[in-house]
Amino acid sequence: MTCSHLDTIRPVTPSAAGCEDCLRTGSWWVHLRLCRTCGHVGCCDDSPNRHARAHFQTTGHPIIEGYDPPEGWGWCYVDQQGVDIGAPTPYPGPIPRFV
């Protein structure tokens, strides 16, 4: 099966130097995920608040990139499969995971 959302992958500017929602609330994260539709930086599903998934559920933006450090992989929430994102988005790191 081929992901049907590859056309949503865009070059993006990261929205924050960490999970933007955790930074706002003073929470912490395990790993970062970058929305490849709009650049929202959220925390992974292993993090307490799962902000990347919450962003997908709110916006419908389907594809994320493993982002800290750039891991070179993408994931489509809708099709539940890995996708080729091309060149990883540059990461400004290191940034603290625990605020």
Long-range contacts (C-beta under 8 A, 24 or more apart in sequence): 1-79, 1-81, 3-63, 3-76, 3-78, 3-79, 3-81, 3-83, 4-78, 4-79, 5-62, 5-63, 5-76, 5-78, 5-79, 5-83, 6-63, 6-83, 8-36, 8-37, 8-61, 8-62, 8-63, 9-36, 9-37, 9-63, 9-74, 9-83, 9-85, 9-86, 10-36, 10-37, 11-89, 12-36, 12-37, 12-38, 12-39, 12-89, 13-39, 14-39, 14-41, 14-67, 14-89, 14-92, 15-39, 15-40, 15-41, 16-41, 17-41, 17-92, 17-93, 17-95, 18-95, 18-96, 18-97, 18-99, 19-43, 19-47, 19-49, 19-51, 19-52, 20-51, 21-49, 21-51, 21-54, 22-47, 22-49, 22-51, 22-99, 23-99, 25-49, 26-99, 27-99, 28-97, 28-98, 28-99, 29-97, 30-97, 31-66, 31-67, 31-68, 32-67, 32-68, 33-64, 33-65, 33-66, 33-67, 33-75, 34-64, 34-65, 34-67, 34-89, 35-59, 35-61, 35-63, 35-64, 36-61, 36-63, 36-64, 36-65, 36-74, 36-85, 36-89, 37-61, 37-62, 37-63, 41-67, 53-77, 65-89, 67-91, 68-93, 68-95, 69-93
